[in-house]
Amino acid sequence: MIIKLSDQLGSSTLKRHLLFLFATVATLALIGYQFGTFDEAMHIPFLKAIADPTLYRGDAMLSLHNIYYSYFWLFFLPFLKLGWLEPALFMVHVLSIYLSYWAMWELSQTLFHNPLASFISVIGFIIPHFGFVGFPVFEFAPLSRTFVLPFLLFSMNEFLKGHIMLAFLIVGLMYNIHVVSANFVLVMFGMACFLDLFRVATRNDLFVFGRKILLGLILFIIAALPVLIWKMGGDPIDLSLRPSWVDFLNLTMFQHIFAMIGPYPGTWAIFLNGLSTLALFIIAAAWIRQQQVDRTFLRPVTTAYDFIYAGIIVLLINVIVVNWFPVTILIQSQIARIGLYILIIAYLFFANLLASLVASDKKPDAKVWLLLISFLFSPFPILPLIIWLFVRFVKKPVFMKMASIVTLVCILILIFVFAQIGFWNPGIFIYGQTNPWVDVQRWARKNTQVDARFITPPGRWGVNESDWRVYSERASAVTLSELLVAAFQPGYEEGWKSRFELVAPGALSRFNGDYFRNAEITRRAYNSLSPEDLFSAACSLDSQYIVSEKPSSFPFPLVYENSGFTVYDVSGLACD
């Protein structure tokens, strides 16, 4: 049945796009949609400050929006002014997911010419998967990096088909939206072009191929000119070494991105799953080599190998840079994020292997179905890897039944863990969730002066929780979320440390790189402040209002409270 369905999808454009639509809706239903959380917690205030420069008076974080060389958020300015920002962002997010599924299908078809492999690939990406650095393919809201993803996948597809100039042109256009992601694809293209120079048969072929590369690079530069000109007028490329800055980033919230392996279990799990994606790719690539395949068919497959080689080299460079040679520009680029593209390619290859196993028998046995289920429903690539090794070496049916039960239990446990740590919170919240934290922000926006400055619980921000600035449109003296900016602007952390110490004394010295633990340490340090310390911090940070988290209470003039938070107006109290 699954083979017949995939054949119908391969022969019908309408049915394929209905599949992409189904996958998009399923992804939204499963992962959910959030407004103003995670990375958007920074970008929404930046956008609002561009539209209205009177907002966020004296907020240090807002002075850094110019370090983001991207035109992505500028396109939303008209929608913000019309009051349509939230639905516009949601529509862009839906479109990005839809186009990504389309691009994945096309990539799989170019590589393997197998509708069943493409079908398994599309269905396989509905469940979020985590490889190196722990970022899923589809996130909770639109960002510049999620917007460029489908277009970069289309560019990779064009490159695999030999349309080199078109591929470079698309990457150049995306350079204006998200430089870092475009750089990853450029590195993969560069590796493939370099290795292809040694595969060219004749001198004439070498000339033709070299001309295509040169014209492609010219088209790339022309398409990327807007952001290149912008960058030339901004900060120069920083090649300095900053080991203390990298150590600070690793200890606060970026250890899984930079060091990749740290003292808490989460980094090991993320890194192990990254290695598992490479193992799945190696298994699938070895299987292809064992088949008798036409050389024309192998051409795009060989180029995809080159992409993986480039990804591995970049990851190795990241290890060297973070541990021994911390070049600022490479740290700012967060080059380990290339692991996302390794994950996508690896899953496309393994989906092709599974498709071949399904098609090899009229009635696939339990081993094939167990592999397929682990591939489709496990967020972590290590599970299908373990199942692959298991079915290769274990033959007894009783063990196969036990493995099926264990696999199901593992998947359910993973879902439970994600829900418990607050990482998974399905639901479509186009205008954001209604909760006490958002409620107190909206009160601040409606009832305080536009230049009001607040001391707020500094640890309140996460995957499913907004930053204070998003809904309040008011300045916060210091927050943990500001460190998202510190990863792009060395030196910013110095001023942040002194401000942070005032509202969360001793917290920073106890950080170990585990964001969830660090946020809890910050919460406890803030809630432990005495009235005298808190008022002293308000005076030092030029703040007129203090927001405390219940059940904490203070002897200051109370102006608002809800079930979770209390707001005090200390503007009328005299500072020493």
C-alpha positions as CSV (number, residue, x, y, z in Angstrom):
1,M,0.0,0.0,0.0
2,I,2.8,2.4,0.9
3,I,4.5,1.7,-2.4
4,K,1.4,2.3,-4.4
5,L,0.8,5.6,-2.5
6,S,4.3,6.8,-3.1
7,D,4.0,6.0,-6.8
8,Q,0.8,8.1,-7.0
9,L,2.6,11.0,-5.3
10,G,5.5,10.7,-7.8
11,S,3.2,10.9,-10.8
12,S,0.8,13.6,-9.5
13,T,1.9,17.2,-8.8
14,L,-1.3,17.9,-7.0
15,K,-1.1,14.9,-4.7
16,R,2.5,15.8,-3.8
17,H,1.6,19.3,-2.8
18,L,-1.3,17.9,-0.8
19,L,1.3,15.8,1.0
20,F,3.5,18.9,1.7
21,L,0.4,20.6,3.0
22,F,-0.5,17.7,5.3
23,A,3.1,17.5,6.6
24,T,3.0,21.3,7.3
25,V,-0.2,21.1,9.2
26,A,1.0,18.0,11.1
27,T,4.3,19.8,12.0
28,L,2.4,22.8,13.3
29,A,0.1,20.6,15.3
30,L,2.9,18.6,16.8
31,I,5.6,21.2,17.5
32,G,3.3,24.2,18.0
33,Y,3.7,27.8,17.2
34,Q,4.9,30.6,19.6
35,F,5.2,34.3,19.2
36,G,7.9,36.3,20.9
37,T,9.8,33.3,22.5
38,F,13.2,31.8,22.0
39,D,15.3,33.8,19.5
40,E,12.2,36.0,18.6
41,A,12.5,37.4,22.1
42,M,15.4,39.5,20.8
43,H,14.2,40.2,17.3
44,I,10.7,41.5,18.1
45,P,12.0,44.3,20.4
46,F,14.6,45.1,17.8
47,L,11.9,45.5,15.1
48,K,9.7,47.5,17.4
49,A,12.6,49.8,18.3
50,I,13.2,50.4,14.6
51,A,9.6,51.3,14.1
52,D,9.5,53.6,17.2
53,P,12.9,54.8,18.4
54,T,11.4,56.2,21.6
55,L,10.9,52.6,23.0
56,Y,13.2,50.9,25.4
57,R,15.0,54.0,26.7
58,G,18.4,53.1,28.1
59,D,18.1,49.4,27.4
60,A,21.6,48.2,26.6
61,M,20.4,45.2,24.6
62,L,18.5,47.4,22.1
63,S,21.7,49.2,21.1
64,L,22.9,46.1,19.5
65,H,20.3,45.4,16.8
66,N,22.7,46.8,14.1
67,I,25.0,43.8,14.5
68,Y,22.4,41.6,12.7
69,Y,23.2,42.0,9.0
70,S,19.9,40.8,7.6
71,Y,17.0,42.4,5.8
72,F,14.6,39.7,7.0
73,W,12.9,41.7,9.8
74,L,12.8,44.9,7.8
75,F,10.3,43.4,5.5
76,F,7.9,43.2,8.5
77,L,8.0,46.9,9.3
78,P,4.9,47.7,7.2
79,F,3.0,44.9,8.8
80,L,4.0,46.1,12.3
81,K,2.7,49.6,11.6
82,L,-0.5,48.2,10.2
83,G,-1.0,46.0,13.3
84,W,-0.6,42.8,11.2
85,L,2.8,41.7,12.5
86,E,1.6,38.5,14.3
87,P,-0.5,37.0,11.4
88,A,2.2,38.0,8.9
89,L,4.8,36.1,10.9
90,F,2.6,33.1,11.2
91,M,1.9,33.0,7.4
92,V,5.7,33.3,6.7
93,H,6.3,30.4,9.1
94,V,3.7,28.2,7.5
95,L,5.1,29.0,4.0
96,S,8.7,28.2,5.1
97,I,7.7,24.8,6.4
98,Y,5.7,24.0,3.3
99,L,8.6,25.0,1.0
100,S,11.0,23.0,3.1
101,Y,9.0,19.9,2.6
102,W,8.8,20.6,-1.1
103,A,12.6,21.1,-1.2
104,M,13.3,17.9,0.7
105,W,11.1,15.9,-1.8
106,E,13.0,17.4,-4.7
107,L,16.4,16.8,-3.1
108,S,15.5,13.1,-2.5
109,Q,14.3,12.7,-6.0
110,T,17.4,14.2,-7.5
111,L,19.5,11.9,-5.4
112,F,17.6,8.6,-5.6
113,H,14.8,8.9,-8.2
114,N,12.6,7.0,-5.8
115,P,9.2,8.3,-4.8
116,L,9.0,6.0,-1.8
117,A,12.3,7.4,-0.4
118,S,11.0,10.9,-0.9
119,F,7.7,10.0,0.8
120,I,9.5,8.5,3.8
121,S,11.7,11.6,4.0
122,V,8.8,14.0,4.1
123,I,6.9,12.0,6.7
124,G,10.1,11.4,8.7
125,F,10.7,15.2,9.2
126,I,7.3,15.8,10.8
127,I,8.7,14.6,14.1
128,P,11.5,17.0,15.1
129,H,15.0,15.4,15.1
130,F,18.0,16.6,16.9
131,G,21.6,16.3,15.8
132,F,24.7,18.4,16.4
133,V,24.0,21.6,18.6
134,G,20.5,20.4,19.3
135,F,18.5,22.5,16.9
136,P,15.5,20.8,15.1
137,V,14.9,21.3,11.4
138,F,11.6,23.1,12.1
139,E,11.4,25.5,15.0
140,F,8.6,27.2,16.9
141,A,8.4,30.4,15.0
142,P,9.8,32.2,11.9
143,L,13.4,33.4,12.1
144,S,15.8,34.5,9.3
145,R,17.5,31.1,9.5
146,T,14.2,29.2,9.2
147,F,13.1,31.4,6.3
148,V,16.2,30.7,4.2
149,L,16.2,26.9,4.8
150,P,13.9,25.9,2.0
151,F,15.6,28.2,-0.5
152,L,19.1,26.9,0.5
153,L,17.8,23.3,0.1
154,F,16.5,24.3,-3.4
155,S,19.9,25.7,-4.2
156,M,21.6,22.5,-3.1
157,N,19.2,20.6,-5.3
158,E,20.1,22.8,-8.3
159,F,23.8,22.2,-7.6
160,L,23.2,18.5,-7.5
161,K,21.5,18.7,-10.9
162,G,24.5,20.6,-12.3
163,H,22.9,24.0,-12.4
164,I,25.8,25.6,-10.7
165,M,25.1,29.2,-11.6
166,L,21.5,29.1,-10.5
167,A,22.6,27.5,-7.2
168,F,25.1,30.3,-6.5
169,L,22.5,32.9,-7.4
170,I,20.0,31.5,-4.9
171,V,22.6,31.4,-2.2
172,G,23.6,35.0,-2.9
173,L,20.0,36.2,-2.5
174,M,19.7,34.3,0.8
175,Y,22.9,36.0,1.9
176,N,20.8,39.1,2.4
177,I,18.6,37.2,4.8
178,H,20.9,35.0,6.9
179,V,24.6,35.2,6.2
180,V,25.6,32.3,8.5
181,S,23.3,29.7,6.9
182,A,24.3,30.8,3.4
183,N,28.0,30.4,4.4
184,F,27.4,26.8,5.3
185,V,26.0,26.1,1.9
186,L,28.8,28.0,0.2
187,V,31.3,25.8,2.1
188,M,29.5,22.7,0.9
189,F,29.5,24.0,-2.7
190,G,33.2,24.9,-2.4
191,M,34.1,21.5,-1.3
192,A,32.2,19.9,-4.1
193,C,33.7,22.2,-6.7
194,F,37.2,21.6,-5.4
195,L,36.8,17.8,-5.5
196,D,35.1,17.9,-8.9
197,L,38.2,19.6,-10.4
198,F,40.0,16.2,-9.9
199,R,37.1,14.3,-11.4
200,V,37.0,16.2,-14.7
201,A,38.0,13.9,-17.6
202,T,39.4,16.3,-20.2
203,R,41.0,19.8,-20.3
204,N,38.0,21.1,-22.2
205,D,35.7,19.8,-19.5
206,L,37.9,21.5,-16.9
207,F,37.6,24.8,-18.8
208,V,33.7,24.5,-19.0
209,F,33.4,23.5,-15.4
210,G,35.7,26.3,-14.2
211,R,33.8,28.9,-16.2
212,K,30.5,27.8,-14.6
213,I,32.1,28.2,-11.1
214,L,33.4,31.6,-12.0
215,L,30.1,32.8,-13.4
216,G,28.3,31.3,-10.4
217,L,30.6,33.2,-8.0
218,I,29.9,36.5,-9.9
219,L,26.2,35.9,-9.7
220,F,26.5,35.2,-6.0
221,I,28.4,38.5,-5.4
222,I,25.9,40.5,-7.4
223,A,22.9,38.9,-5.6
224,A,24.6,39.4,-2.1
225,L,25.7,43.0,-2.8
226,P,23.0,44.7,-0.5
227,V,24.2,42.9,2.6
228,L,27.9,43.0,1.5
229,I,27.7,46.8,1.1
230,W,25.9,47.1,4.5
231,K,28.6,45.0,6.1
232,M,31.4,47.1,4.6
233,G,30.0,50.2,6.2
234,G,29.7,48.5,9.6
235,D,32.0,46.7,11.9
236,P,35.1,45.1,10.3
237,I,35.7,41.4,10.4
238,D,37.3,40.6,13.8
239,L,40.1,38.1,13.6
240,S,41.3,38.5,17.2
241,L,41.4,35.7,19.7
242,R,39.1,35.9,22.7
243,P,39.4,32.8,24.9
244,S,37.8,34.5,28.0
245,W,34.7,35.5,25.9
246,V,34.3,31.9,24.6
247,D,34.6,30.6,28.2
248,F,31.9,33.0,29.3
249,L,29.6,31.9,26.4
250,N,30.1,28.2,27.2
251,L,29.3,28.7,30.9
252,T,26.1,30.7,30.4
253,M,24.0,29.0,27.7
254,F,26.0,28.1,24.6
255,Q,28.0,25.1,25.6
256,H,26.1,22.8,23.3
257,I,26.8,25.1,20.3
258,F,30.4,26.0,20.9
259,A,32.2,23.4,23.0
260,M,29.4,20.8,22.1
261,I,30.4,18.6,25.0
262,G,30.3,19.9,28.6
263,P,29.9,18.8,32.2
264,Y,26.2,18.3,32.1
265,P,24.4,15.3,30.4
266,G,22.5,17.4,27.9
267,T,25.6,18.2,25.9
268,W,26.7,14.6,25.7
269,A,23.2,13.5,24.5
270,I,23.2,16.2,21.8
271,F,26.7,15.4,20.6
272,L,26.0,11.6,20.7
273,N,23.0,12.2,18.5
274,G,25.1,14.3,16.1
275,L,27.5,11.4,15.8
276,S,24.5,9.1,15.2
277,T,23.4,11.2,12.2
278,L,26.8,10.7,10.7
279,A,26.6,6.9,11.4
280,L,23.2,6.7,9.7
281,F,24.6,8.5,6.7
282,I,27.6,6.1,6.6
283,I,25.4,3.1,6.8
284,A,23.1,4.4,4.0
285,A,26.1,5.4,1.8
286,A,27.7,2.0,2.2
287,W,24.5,0.3,1.2
288,I,24.4,2.5,-2.0
289,R,28.0,1.4,-2.9
290,Q,26.9,-2.2,-2.6
291,Q,24.3,-1.8,-5.3
292,Q,24.9,-1.9,-9.0
293,V,24.0,1.7,-9.8
294,D,24.3,3.7,-13.1
295,R,27.1,6.3,-13.0
296,T,24.7,9.0,-14.0
297,F,22.6,8.2,-10.9
298,L,25.7,8.3,-8.7
299,R,26.8,11.8,-9.8
300,P,24.5,13.8,-7.4
301,V,25.0,11.2,-4.7
302,T,28.8,11.7,-4.9
303,T,28.3,15.4,-4.6
304,A,26.1,14.9,-1.5
305,Y,29.1,13.0,-0.1
306,D,31.2,16.1,-0.7
307,F,28.6,18.1,1.3
308,I,29.0,15.8,4.2
309,Y,32.8,16.0,4.0
310,A,32.5,19.8,4.2
311,G,30.2,19.5,7.2
312,I,32.6,17.2,9.0
313,I,35.6,19.5,8.3
314,V,33.6,22.5,9.6
315,L,32.8,20.6,12.8
316,L,36.4,19.7,13.3
317,I,37.4,23.4,12.7
318,N,34.9,24.3,15.4
319,V,36.5,22.0,17.9
320,I,39.9,23.5,17.2
321,V,38.6,27.1,17.3
322,V,36.7,26.7,20.5
323,N,39.4,24.9,22.4
324,W,42.7,26.3,21.1
325,F,42.2,29.1,18.6
326,P,39.1,31.2,19.4
327,V,39.0,33.5,16.4
328,T,36.2,35.9,17.0
329,I,34.5,35.8,13.6
330,L,34.3,32.0,13.6
331,I,32.8,32.1,17.1
332,Q,30.3,34.7,16.0
333,S,29.3,32.5,13.1
334,Q,28.5,29.5,15.3
335,I,29.8,27.2,12.7
336,A,28.8,24.0,14.5
337,R,25.2,24.8,13.3
338,I,26.2,23.2,10.0
339,G,25.2,20.0,11.8
340,L,21.6,20.8,10.7
341,Y,22.5,20.3,7.1
342,I,24.3,17.1,8.0
343,L,21.1,15.9,9.7
344,I,19.0,16.6,6.7
345,I,21.3,14.9,4.2
346,A,21.8,11.9,6.5
347,Y,18.0,11.4,6.9
348,L,17.4,11.6,3.2
349,F,20.0,8.9,2.6
350,F,18.7,6.7,5.4
351,A,15.1,7.1,4.1
352,N,16.3,5.8,0.8
353,L,17.8,2.7,2.5
354,L,14.5,2.1,4.3
355,A,12.5,2.6,1.0
356,S,14.7,-0.1,-0.6
357,L,14.1,-2.5,2.3
358,V,10.3,-1.9,2.2
359,A,10.3,-2.4,-1.6
360,S,12.5,-5.5,-1.5
361,D,9.7,-7.7,-0.2
362,K,6.0,-7.8,-1.0
363,K,5.4,-8.0,2.7
364,P,8.1,-6.4,4.7
365,D,9.0,-8.3,7.9
366,A,9.0,-7.0,11.5
367,K,12.6,-5.8,11.3
368,V,11.8,-3.4,8.5
369,W,8.8,-2.0,10.2
370,L,10.7,-1.6,13.5
371,L,13.4,0.4,11.7
372,L,10.8,2.5,9.9
373,I,8.9,3.3,13.1
374,S,12.1,4.2,15.0
375,F,13.2,6.4,12.1
376,L,9.8,8.2,11.8
377,F,9.0,8.7,15.4
378,S,12.2,9.0,17.4
379,P,13.4,12.6,18.0
380,F,16.9,11.2,18.5
381,P,18.9,9.6,15.7
382,I,20.6,7.3,18.1
383,L,17.4,5.1,18.4
384,P,17.2,4.1,14.7
385,L,20.9,3.6,14.8
386,I,20.6,1.2,17.7
387,I,17.7,-0.6,16.0
388,W,19.7,-0.9,12.8
389,L,22.5,-2.6,14.7
390,F,20.0,-4.7,16.6
391,V,18.2,-6.1,13.6
392,R,21.5,-6.8,11.8
393,F,22.8,-9.1,14.6
394,V,19.7,-10.4,16.4
395,K,17.6,-13.0,14.7
396,K,15.2,-14.5,17.2
397,P,11.6,-13.3,16.8
398,V,11.1,-13.1,20.6
399,F,13.8,-10.5,20.9
400,M,12.3,-8.6,18.0
401,K,9.0,-8.3,19.9
402,M,10.8,-7.1,23.0
403,A,12.7,-4.5,20.9
404,S,9.4,-3.2,19.5
405,I,8.0,-2.7,23.0
406,V,11.3,-1.1,24.2
407,T,11.3,1.2,21.2
408,L,7.8,2.4,21.9
409,V,8.6,3.0,25.5
410,C,11.7,5.0,24.6
411,I,9.8,7.2,22.3
412,L,7.1,7.9,25.0
413,I,9.8,8.6,27.6
414,L,11.5,11.1,25.3
415,I,8.1,12.9,24.7
416,F,7.5,13.0,28.4
417,V,11.0,14.4,29.1
418,F,10.6,17.2,26.5
419,A,7.3,18.1,28.0
420,Q,8.6,18.2,31.6
421,I,11.6,20.5,30.8
422,G,9.3,22.9,29.0
423,F,10.8,22.2,25.6
424,W,7.6,20.9,24.1
425,N,4.3,22.8,24.4
426,P,2.1,22.2,21.4
427,G,-0.5,24.8,20.5
428,I,-0.9,27.5,17.9
429,F,-0.4,30.9,19.7
430,I,-0.3,33.4,16.9
431,Y,-0.5,36.4,19.3
432,G,1.3,34.6,22.1
433,Q,0.1,32.6,25.1
434,T,-2.1,34.3,27.7
435,N,-0.5,33.8,31.0
436,P,0.5,36.0,34.1
437,W,3.9,36.8,32.6
438,V,2.4,38.1,29.3
439,D,-0.4,39.8,31.3
440,V,2.0,41.9,33.4
441,Q,3.9,42.9,30.3
442,R,0.7,44.2,28.7
443,W,-0.2,46.1,31.8
444,A,3.2,47.8,31.7
445,R,2.7,48.8,28.1
446,K,-0.7,50.3,28.7
447,N,-0.1,52.0,32.1
448,T,3.5,53.3,32.2
449,Q,5.4,56.0,30.3
450,V,7.1,54.9,27.1
451,D,10.5,55.7,28.7
452,A,9.8,53.7,31.9
453,R,12.6,51.3,33.0
454,F,11.9,48.1,34.9
455,I,13.8,45.6,36.9
456,T,12.3,42.3,36.0
457,P,12.9,38.6,37.0
458,P,16.1,38.1,34.9
459,G,15.7,34.4,34.2
460,R,12.2,34.6,32.6
461,W,12.7,33.6,29.0
462,G,12.8,30.3,27.1
463,V,11.6,28.2,24.3
464,N,8.0,28.7,25.2
465,E,8.3,31.9,27.2
466,S,8.7,35.5,26.0
467,D,11.2,38.0,27.1
468,W,10.0,41.0,29.1
469,R,10.5,43.4,26.2
470,V,8.3,41.6,23.7
471,Y,4.8,42.6,25.0
472,S,5.7,45.4,27.5
473,E,7.6,47.5,24.9
474,R,9.5,48.8,27.9
475,A,13.2,48.6,28.9
476,S,14.5,46.0,31.3
477,A,17.6,46.7,33.3
478,V,19.1,43.3,32.7
479,T,18.0,39.8,31.7
480,L,19.6,36.4,31.1
481,S,18.2,36.5,27.5
482,E,20.5,39.3,26.6
483,L,23.3,36.7,26.3
484,L,21.8,35.7,22.9
485,V,23.3,39.0,21.8
486,A,26.6,38.5,23.7
487,A,27.3,35.6,21.3
488,F,27.6,38.1,18.5
489,Q,29.1,41.1,20.2
490,P,32.3,40.4,22.2
491,G,32.7,42.9,25.1
492,Y,29.0,43.3,25.7
493,E,29.2,40.7,28.5
494,E,31.4,43.0,30.6
495,G,28.7,45.6,31.2
496,W,26.1,42.9,31.5
497,K,28.0,41.1,34.3
498,S,27.9,44.2,36.6
499,R,24.2,44.7,36.0
500,F,23.4,41.0,36.4
501,E,25.3,40.8,39.7
502,L,23.0,43.5,41.1
503,V,19.8,41.5,40.5
504,A,21.1,38.0,40.8
505,P,24.1,38.1,43.2
506,G,26.4,35.1,43.1
507,A,24.4,33.4,40.3
508,L,27.0,33.8,37.5
509,S,29.8,32.1,39.6
510,R,27.6,29.0,39.8
511,F,26.8,28.7,36.1
512,N,28.0,25.5,34.3
513,G,26.7,25.8,30.8
514,D,23.3,24.1,31.5
515,Y,20.7,26.7,30.5
516,F,17.9,25.2,32.5
517,R,20.0,25.0,35.7
518,N,21.4,28.5,35.1
519,A,17.9,29.9,34.7
520,E,16.8,28.2,38.0
521,I,20.0,29.6,39.8
522,T,19.1,33.0,38.5
523,R,15.5,32.8,39.6
524,R,16.5,31.8,43.1
525,A,19.2,34.5,43.4
526,Y,16.7,37.2,42.3
527,N,14.0,36.0,44.7
528,S,16.5,36.0,47.5
529,L,17.2,39.8,47.3
530,S,16.3,41.8,50.4
531,P,14.1,44.9,50.0
532,E,17.2,47.0,50.6
533,D,19.2,45.2,48.0
534,L,16.5,45.4,45.4
535,F,15.9,49.1,45.9
536,S,19.6,49.7,45.8
537,A,19.7,47.8,42.4
538,A,16.8,50.0,41.2
539,C,18.7,53.1,42.1
540,S,21.9,51.9,40.5
541,L,20.1,50.8,37.3
542,D,18.0,53.9,37.0
543,S,14.7,51.9,37.2
544,Q,11.4,53.2,38.2
545,Y,9.5,49.9,38.5
546,I,10.3,46.5,40.0
547,V,8.6,43.3,39.0
548,S,8.7,40.5,41.5
549,E,7.6,36.9,41.2
550,K,5.1,35.6,43.8
551,P,5.1,34.6,46.6
552,S,7.9,37.2,47.1
553,S,6.6,40.6,48.3
554,F,8.3,43.9,49.2
555,P,7.3,47.0,51.2
556,F,7.2,49.3,48.1
557,P,4.2,51.1,46.6
558,L,2.2,48.4,44.8
559,V,0.7,49.4,41.5
560,Y,-0.3,46.1,39.9
561,E,-0.5,42.4,40.7
562,N,-1.9,39.2,39.1
563,S,-1.7,35.5,40.1
564,G,2.1,35.3,39.3
565,F,3.7,38.7,39.6
566,T,3.7,42.0,41.5
567,V,4.7,45.4,40.2
568,Y,6.1,48.2,42.5
569,D,6.6,51.8,41.6
570,V,9.7,53.1,43.3
571,S,10.1,56.3,41.3
572,G,8.8,58.3,44.3
573,L,11.3,56.9,46.7
574,A,14.6,58.8,47.3
575,C,17.8,57.0,46.5
576,D,20.9,57.6,48.7
